């Protein structure tokens, strides 16, 4: 149930209204950005909602059948708002968004909450972006639970795994570039140590971007990424890298000495056991 102040309710019931919508983004790094479809900036509860870039949105629809209540927002890139570089480097992936309505002639009347959710799929075209705002009921569409499988269901370094990744993190620099996904560096771990791990650029054009590592060859000092970096990799670019895990019991025990926290079931008979039959020769 939505509640609003008596003065705002009276204004909404009037024949003439002076309304504007605002949306506030809270990034994972704590940065808060505000935008409005009004013609001038609005100061609501200490947050400046900028009108410079503006935005347009689809209609807001709410139902009682728990259907996903998504809507789309379109705007242009702006130096004082969302930039294409920040969007491409993932700074707005799944950030929280709150949208509300105000009387721009009297902001003291408070707000009418319209929607709360998270940014979903984003499309970039012709200097603009279109972002899908996924409502809270979107999470009801997600399958939650665990299955019995031989592989570990935890992610390396999370609370269920318990491995301290900061202790295993190493630093390196690019010494030579072969392609957009292959380069040489002077890391010292054995071949395969970083396979499936994560690399975070700490300098250069890709600084702040995290990418997945496909393979590491210690003999040639070659790192291969799954996907090319957003910008060209240059010799001297620095990075931090963490090892990967293939989620098998053997790797958990031998590589990380973490068998006690293994979250898989490697000894449970699988479908191959069900289909097996006695061998007359044994």
C-alpha positions in Angstrom: 0.0 0.0 0.0 1.3 3.4 -1.0 1.0 6.4 1.4 1.4 10.0 0.6 1.0 13.3 2.4 -2.4 14.9 2.7 -1.2 18.0 0.7 0.1 15.9 -2.2 -3.1 13.8 -2.2 -5.1 17.0 -2.4 -2.9 18.3 -5.3 -3.4 15.0 -7.2 -7.1 15.3 -6.8 -7.2 18.8 -8.2 -8.0 19.8 -11.8 -4.6 21.2 -12.5 -1.4 19.5 -11.4 2.3 20.4 -11.6 3.9 17.0 -11.5 7.3 15.6 -12.4 8.8 12.1 -12.1 12.3 11.5 -10.7 14.5 8.4 -10.7 17.4 7.7 -8.4 20.3 5.3 -9.1 22.4 3.9 -6.3 25.5 2.3 -7.7 27.4 -0.6 -6.0 30.3 1.8 -5.3 28.0 4.1 -3.3 27.6 6.8 -6.0 24.0 8.2 -6.1 22.7 9.9 -9.3 19.3 11.5 -9.8 17.4 12.4 -13.0 14.1 14.1 -13.7 11.8 14.7 -16.7 11.2 18.2 -15.5 12.7 21.2 -17.3 15.0 22.2 -14.4 17.0 20.4 -11.7 15.1 19.4 -8.5 16.5 19.1 -5.0 14.6 16.3 -3.2 15.8 15.2 0.2 19.3 16.5 -0.5 19.8 14.7 -3.9 19.9 16.9 -7.0 17.8 15.4 -9.8 19.3 16.7 -13.0 17.2 17.7 -16.0 20.1 18.2 -18.3 20.0 14.8 -19.9 16.3 14.1 -19.2 14.7 10.8 -19.8 11.5 9.2 -21.2 9.8 6.1 -19.8 7.1 3.7 -20.7 3.9 3.5 -18.7 4.1 2.2 -15.2 1.7 -0.7 -14.7 1.0 -2.6 -11.5 -1.1 -5.8 -11.2 -2.1 -8.1 -8.4 -1.3 -11.3 -10.1 2.5 -11.1 -9.3 3.3 -10.6 -13.0 6.7 -9.0 -13.6 6.2 -5.3 -13.7 9.0 -4.1 -15.8 9.3 -0.8 -17.6 11.9 0.8 -20.0 13.7 4.1 -19.6 15.5 5.9 -22.4 18.0 8.8 -22.2 21.0 10.3 -23.8 24.6 10.0 -22.6 25.8 13.1 -20.7 28.9 14.2 -18.9 26.8 15.1 -15.9 24.9 11.9 -16.0 25.4 8.4 -17.2 28.3 8.1 -19.6 28.8 5.4 -22.3 32.1 4.4 -20.8 30.7 3.8 -17.3 27.8 1.8 -18.8 30.1 -0.4 -20.9 32.5 -1.1 -18.0 29.7 -2.4 -15.8 29.3 0.3 -13.2 25.5 0.2 -13.7 25.0 -3.5 -13.8 22.0 -4.5 -11.6 22.1 -1.2 -9.7 19.1 -0.2 -7.5 16.6 2.2 -9.0 13.8 4.1 -7.2 11.3 6.1 -9.2 8.8 8.6 -7.7 6.6 11.5 -8.4 6.7 15.0 -6.9 4.9 18.3 -7.2 7.7 20.5 -8.6 6.0 23.7 -7.4 6.0 22.5 -3.8 8.6 19.8 -3.1 7.7 20.0 0.6 4.6 18.0 -0.2 6.7 14.8 -0.3 6.8 12.1 -2.9 4.6 9.4 -4.3 6.6 6.2 -4.8 6.1 4.7 -8.2 8.6 1.9 -8.6 11.6 0.3 -7.0 13.7 -2.2 -8.9 17.0 -3.0 -10.6 18.5 -2.2 -14.0 18.3 -5.2 -16.3 19.2 -5.4 -20.0 20.7 -2.2 -21.4 20.8 -1.3 -25.2 23.2 1.4 -26.6 22.5 3.1 -29.9 23.1 6.5 -31.5 24.4 8.2 -28.4 21.5 7.0 -26.3 20.7 4.1 -24.1 17.5 2.2 -23.3 17.5 0.4 -19.9 15.0 -2.1 -18.6 13.9 -1.5 -15.0 13.0 -4.8 -13.5 10.5 -4.7 -10.6 10.8 -6.6 -7.3 8.5 -9.4 -8.6 11.2 -10.3 -11.1 13.0 -12.1 -8.3 10.0 -14.4 -7.9 10.7 -15.7 -11.4 14.1 -17.0 -10.3 14.6 -20.6 -9.4 16.1 -20.9 -5.9 17.4 -24.2 -4.6 20.2 -26.7 -4.9 20.6 -29.9 -6.7 22.7 -33.0 -6.0 25.7 -32.9 -8.4 29.3 -34.0 -8.3 30.6 -30.4 -8.8 30.7 -27.8 -6.1 27.7 -25.4 -5.9 29.7 -22.6 -4.2 31.6 -19.9 -5.9 35.3 -19.6 -5.1 35.8 -17.2 -2.3 32.2 -16.8 -1.2 31.0 -17.4 2.4 30.1 -21.0 1.7 33.5 -21.7 0.1 35.6 -19.9 2.7 38.7 -19.5 0.6 40.5 -16.2 1.2 41.0 -14.9 -2.3 42.8 -11.7 -1.1 45.6 -13.9 0.1 45.8 -15.5 -3.3 45.6 -12.3 -5.3 48.7 -11.4 -7.4 49.8 -8.4 -9.4 51.2 -8.3 -12.9 51.8 -6.2 -16.0 51.5 -6.8 -19.7 54.8 -7.4 -21.4 53.7 -8.2 -25.0 50.3 -8.3 -26.8 49.4 -11.1 -29.2 45.7 -10.3 -29.8 42.7 -8.7 -28.1 42.4 -11.7 -25.8 46.0 -13.0 -25.6 49.0 -11.3 -24.0 52.2 -12.2 -22.2 53.1 -11.4 -18.6 55.6 -12.6 -16.0 53.5 -14.4 -13.5 55.2 -17.3 -11.6 52.4 -19.9 -10.9 52.2 -23.2 -12.7 50.3 -23.8 -15.9 46.5 -23.8 -15.4 46.7 -22.0 -12.0 44.6 -19.0 -13.3 42.3 -21.0 -15.6 38.7 -19.8 -14.9 39.9 -17.0 -12.6 39.4 -13.3 -12.7 41.6 -10.5 -13.9 41.0 -6.9 -12.9 42.8 -4.1 -14.7 44.3 -1.5 -12.4 45.8 0.8 -15.0 45.4 1.7 -18.7 42.3 2.3 -20.6 40.6 -0.7 -19.1 41.2 0.2 -15.4 38.4 -1.0 -13.2 37.2 -3.6 -15.6 37.1 -7.3 -14.6 37.4 -10.1 -17.1 37.4 -13.9 -17.0 40.6 -15.8 -17.6 40.4 -18.7 -20.1 43.9 -20.2 -19.7 47.4 -19.6 -18.4 50.5 -21.2 -20.0 53.5 -20.8 -17.7 56.0 -22.1 -20.3 55.3 -19.1 -22.6 54.0 -16.7 -20.0 50.8 -16.3 -21.9 47.4 -15.4 -20.5 44.3 -15.9 -22.6 41.0 -14.2 -21.8 37.5 -15.5 -22.6 36.4 -12.2 -24.1 38.4 -9.2 -25.4 38.9 -6.2 -23.2 36.6 -3.2 -23.8 39.6 -1.1 -24.9 42.9 -2.0 -26.5 45.4 -3.6 -24.2 48.8 -1.9 -24.1 52.2 -3.1 -22.9 52.7 -1.9 -19.3 49.0 -2.1 -18.4 48.8 -3.4 -14.8 46.4 -5.9 -13.3 45.5 -8.1 -10.4 44.6 -11.7 -10.9 43.0 -14.4 -8.9 43.1 -18.2 -9.4 40.2 -20.1 -10.8 38.4 -23.2 -9.7 36.8 -25.9 -11.9 34.6 -26.9 -8.9 35.8 -30.5 -8.8 36.6 -32.2 -5.5 40.2 -33.0 -6.6 40.9 -29.3 -7.3 39.3 -28.2 -4.0 41.5 -30.6 -2.1 44.8 -30.3 -3.9 44.8 -26.7 -5.1 43.0 -24.9 -2.2 43.2 -27.5 0.7 39.5 -26.8 1.2 37.9 -30.2 1.1 36.0 -29.6 4.3 34.0 -26.9 2.6 33.3 -28.7 -0.6 29.7 -28.2 -1.6 29.3 -31.0 -4.1 28.5 -34.7 -3.9 31.3 -36.4 -5.8 30.6 -39.9 -4.5 26.9 -40.1 -5.2 26.2 -42.6 -8.0 25.0 -40.9 -11.2 22.9 -42.0 -14.2 25.8 -44.0 -15.5 25.6 -46.2 -12.4 21.8 -46.8 -13.0 22.4 -47.9 -16.5 25.4 -50.2 -15.7 25.0 -54.0 -15.6 27.1 -56.9 -14.3 30.1 -58.0 -16.4 30.1 -61.7 -16.9 33.9 -61.8 -17.2 34.6 -60.2 -13.9 
